[in-house]
Amino acid sequence: MNLAYSHACLNRAALFQKLGGYESALSAAQEALDAVDSETGRGAEQIRLQAWGMIGNMHRQLARYPEAEKYLARALDFAVQVFGDAADETSIARNHLGVLYKYTGEFDKGESLYRAALTNLIEKHGETNSIVAVLYHNLGGILHARGDFTAGEPYARKAWEINRELLGEDHPATLADAAAYAGVLDGLERYDESEPIYLRVLEVFEKTYGAEHYEVAVNVNNLAGVRFRRGDDAGAESLFRRALQVKEKILGAEHPDTALTAYNLGVLLQKTNRDEEAREQFARALRVFQARLGAEHPKTVAARQRIASKNETAY
């Protein structure tokens, strides 16, 4: 009975996560964990692992990174101990912790976890596998985050190719891969290729999720970056402000992802000689980055430098 209830709670948590209700997802996952507190056996172990992963991931989404690390590291240790180092459960736990380290700027740790998980998964399942696609996506993403766009491009492209084959062109996972690949193309200054990808992703995501959804806001921000780099300052500003408004509503003003769009808006304002407004956005971003990510995170450093500079490249 407790196992069935816990499964139902985890299903609710996954639905809340998809809809952007991260606090609700967190509560549902905690319910699942509490329900198997005194249970034993493999089914209870699976639920504990999944619940810790969900709780950790939701803390990450909410920028509570120390709490996220506590749960995700616990999940990985548990997976290795109970399921074994090469088990799929362990690879998934490594992936979750790797995602966190991308957000905290600990790129070496994250990349190492991704590569270990990817090696085990390919050995067991081959390359045409949905979990393998996730690892390719995330490995491309962490290389993108550290600015190594050339190295990240084949991984991001491979993830998109795998899910197009497995799920079809317009599946949300395929479109998320497409958007990630477009981000790498941006880094390579291949804007003619990235812009139509963002437009297609937004067309489907807005129909699927509605206009006020996190994934929509992320892609609006990225499309704004393309427009900015191509010299369409007015179009870019409108998109940055739209993305900022949605992120403020969904994530709150003190979330690093909200601060990232504020930072990008500041870059545009600085370029168009609205220096006072730009400094306000940079100061806002710096305050959030410093508090949530630490003084030495690349985003914190960039915001600090921006306050005294006139560089014209969005983050």
C-alpha positions in Angstrom: 0.0 0.0 0.0 2.8 2.4 1.0 4.7 1.6 -2.2 1.7 2.3 -4.4 1.0 5.6 -2.6 4.7 6.6 -3.0 4.6 5.9 -6.7 1.5 8.1 -7.0 3.3 10.8 -5.1 6.3 10.6 -7.4 4.0 10.8 -10.5 2.4 13.9 -9.0 5.8 15.4 -8.4 6.8 14.7 -12.0 3.7 16.4 -13.3 4.2 19.4 -11.0 7.8 19.6 -12.3 6.7 19.6 -15.9 4.2 22.4 -15.2 6.9 24.5 -13.4 5.4 24.0 -9.9 8.7 23.2 -8.2 7.6 23.7 -4.6 4.6 21.4 -5.2 6.9 18.8 -6.8 9.2 19.1 -3.8 6.3 18.4 -1.4 5.0 15.5 -3.4 8.4 13.9 -3.5 8.8 14.3 0.3 5.5 12.6 0.7 6.7 9.7 -1.3 9.9 9.5 0.8 8.0 9.7 4.1 5.6 6.9 3.0 8.4 4.4 2.7 10.3 5.5 5.8 9.9 2.1 7.5 9.7 -0.1 4.3 12.4 -2.5 3.2 13.0 -4.3 -0.1 14.0 -3.3 -3.6 10.8 -1.4 -4.4 11.3 0.9 -1.4 15.0 1.4 -2.3 13.9 2.5 -5.8 11.4 5.0 -4.4 14.0 6.4 -1.9 16.4 6.9 -4.7 13.9 8.5 -7.0 12.5 10.7 -4.2 16.0 12.0 -3.2 16.7 12.7 -6.8 13.5 14.7 -7.3 13.9 16.6 -4.0 17.5 17.4 -5.0 16.5 18.5 -8.5 13.7 20.7 -7.2 16.1 22.4 -4.7 18.4 23.0 -7.7 15.5 24.5 -9.8 14.8 26.8 -6.8 18.5 27.8 -6.6 18.9 26.1 -3.1 22.2 24.6 -4.2 23.6 23.4 -0.8 20.3 21.5 -0.1 20.3 20.1 -3.6 23.9 18.8 -3.2 23.0 17.1 0.1 20.2 15.1 -1.5 21.8 14.4 -4.8 25.1 13.3 -3.3 23.1 11.0 -0.9 21.3 9.6 -3.9 24.5 8.8 -5.7 26.1 7.2 -2.7 23.0 5.1 -2.1 22.8 4.1 -5.8 26.4 2.9 -5.8 25.9 0.9 -2.6 22.6 -0.7 -3.4 22.6 -1.0 -7.2 26.2 -1.1 -8.1 28.6 1.3 -9.8 27.6 0.4 -13.4 23.8 0.3 -12.8 21.4 2.6 -14.7 20.2 4.0 -11.4 23.7 5.0 -10.6 24.2 6.6 -14.0 21.0 8.7 -13.5 22.2 9.7 -10.1 25.5 10.8 -11.5 23.7 12.8 -14.2 21.6 14.6 -11.6 24.6 15.6 -9.5 26.5 16.6 -12.7 23.7 19.0 -13.6 23.9 20.7 -10.2 27.7 21.2 -10.6 27.1 22.9 -13.9 24.9 25.4 -12.2 27.4 26.0 -9.3 30.2 26.4 -11.8 32.1 23.3 -10.8 32.5 22.2 -14.3 35.3 19.6 -13.9 33.2 17.7 -11.3 30.1 17.8 -13.5 31.9 16.7 -16.7 33.6 13.8 -14.9 30.2 12.6 -13.6 28.6 12.9 -17.0 31.5 11.0 -18.7 31.4 8.2 -16.2 27.6 7.8 -16.6 27.8 8.0 -20.4 30.5 5.3 -20.6 28.4 2.9 -18.5 25.2 3.6 -20.4 26.7 3.2 -23.9 28.4 -0.1 -22.9 25.0 -1.4 -21.7 22.5 0.1 -24.2 24.4 1.4 -27.2 24.0 5.0 -28.4 20.4 5.0 -29.6 18.9 5.3 -26.1 16.9 8.0 -24.4 19.1 8.2 -21.3 22.2 8.3 -23.5 20.7 11.2 -25.3 20.2 13.0 -21.9 23.9 12.5 -21.1 25.0 13.8 -24.5 22.7 16.8 -24.1 24.2 17.6 -20.6 27.8 17.0 -21.7 27.3 19.4 -24.6 25.7 21.8 -22.1 28.5 21.8 -19.6 31.1 22.3 -22.4 28.9 25.2 -23.6 28.9 26.7 -20.1 32.6 26.6 -19.9 32.9 28.3 -23.3 34.3 25.3 -25.2 31.7 25.5 -28.0 33.7 23.4 -30.6 34.0 20.5 -28.2 30.3 20.8 -27.1 28.8 20.9 -30.6 29.1 17.1 -31.5 27.5 16.1 -28.2 24.6 18.5 -28.4 24.0 17.5 -32.0 24.1 13.8 -31.2 21.5 14.2 -28.4 19.2 16.0 -30.9 19.7 13.3 -33.5 19.0 10.4 -31.1 15.8 11.9 -29.8 14.6 12.8 -33.3 14.9 9.2 -34.2 13.4 7.8 -30.9 10.7 10.4 -30.2 10.1 12.5 -33.3 10.7 16.1 -34.3 8.2 17.8 -32.0 8.5 15.9 -28.8 9.4 18.2 -25.8 12.6 16.3 -25.2 13.7 16.6 -28.8 12.9 20.3 -28.8 14.9 20.8 -25.6 17.8 19.1 -27.4 17.3 21.4 -30.4 17.4 24.4 -28.1 20.5 23.3 -26.4 22.2 22.7 -29.8 21.1 26.2 -30.9 22.9 27.5 -27.8 26.1 25.9 -28.9 25.6 27.3 -32.4 25.3 30.7 -30.9 28.7 30.3 -29.2 30.1 29.4 -32.7 28.4 32.5 -34.1 26.2 30.4 -36.4 23.2 32.6 -35.9 21.6 31.8 -39.3 21.2 28.2 -38.0 20.3 28.9 -34.4 17.5 31.5 -34.9 15.1 29.2 -36.8 15.6 26.5 -34.2 14.6 28.9 -31.4 11.6 30.0 -33.4 10.4 26.5 -33.9 11.0 25.5 -30.3 9.1 28.5 -29.1 6.2 27.8 -31.4 5.7 24.3 -30.0 6.5 25.1 -26.4 4.0 28.0 -26.3 1.3 25.8 -27.6 2.3 23.0 -25.2 3.0 24.9 -22.0 1.6 28.4 -22.5 3.4 31.7 -22.6 4.3 31.8 -18.9 6.5 28.7 -18.6 10.1 28.4 -17.6 11.2 26.7 -20.8 9.5 29.4 -22.9 11.3 32.1 -20.9 14.6 30.4 -21.4 14.2 30.2 -25.2 12.8 33.8 -25.4 16.0 34.9 -23.6 18.2 33.0 -26.0 16.4 34.3 -29.1 16.9 37.8 -27.7 20.6 37.0 -27.5 20.6 36.1 -31.2 18.7 39.3 -32.2 21.1 41.4 -30.1 24.2 39.9 -31.7 22.7 40.5 -35.1 22.1 44.1 -34.4 18.4 44.1 -33.8 18.6 46.0 -30.5 14.9 46.9 -30.3 13.7 43.4 -31.0 16.2 42.0 -28.5 15.1 44.4 -25.8 11.5 43.5 -26.2 12.4 39.8 -25.9 14.7 40.2 -22.9 12.0 42.2 -21.0 9.5 39.5 -21.8 11.7 36.7 -20.6 12.6 38.7 -17.5 8.9 39.3 -16.6 8.1 35.5 -16.9 11.1 34.5 -14.9 10.3 37.0 -12.2 6.8 35.5 -12.0 7.9 31.8 -12.0 11.2 31.9 -10.2 11.2 35.1 -8.3 13.5 38.1 -8.5 16.3 36.5 -6.5 16.8 33.5 -8.7 20.1 33.3 -10.6 18.3 32.5 -13.8 16.2 35.7 -13.4 19.4 37.5 -12.7 21.0 36.2 -15.9 18.3 37.8 -18.0 18.6 41.0 -16.0 22.3 40.9 -16.8 21.7 40.4 -20.5 19.2 43.3 -20.5 21.9 45.4 -18.9 24.4 44.5 -21.7 21.9 45.8 -24.2 21.1 48.9 -22.2 24.9 49.6 -21.9 25.4 49.2 -25.7 22.5 51.6 -26.4 24.1 54.2 -24.0 21.5 53.9 -21.2 24.3 53.5 -18.7 22.3 54.3 -15.5 19.7 51.7 -16.4 22.4 49.2 -17.3 24.2 49.7 -14.0 20.9 49.0 -12.2 20.5 45.7 -14.0 24.2 44.7 -13.4 24.0 45.6 -9.7 20.8 43.5 -9.4 22.5 40.6 -11.2 25.7 40.9 -9.1 23.8 40.9 -5.8 21.9 37.6 -6.8 24.9 35.9 -8.3 27.1 36.7 -5.3 24.5 35.5 -2.8 23.5 32.3 -4.6 26.6 31.3 -6.7 29.5 32.8 -4.7 32.1 35.4 -5.4 34.2 33.4 -7.8 31.4 31.9 -10.1 31.9 33.0 -13.7 28.6 34.8 -13.7 29.5 36.8 -10.6 32.8 37.7 -12.0 31.2 38.8 -15.3 28.6 41.0 -13.6 31.3 42.6 -11.4 33.4 43.4 -14.4 30.4 44.8 -16.3 29.7 47.5 -13.8 33.0 49.1 -14.8 33.2 48.1 -18.5 31.6 48.6 -21.9 32.0 45.2 -23.4 29.0 44.5 -25.7 28.6 40.7 -25.6 25.6 39.1 -23.8 26.5 36.2 -21.4 
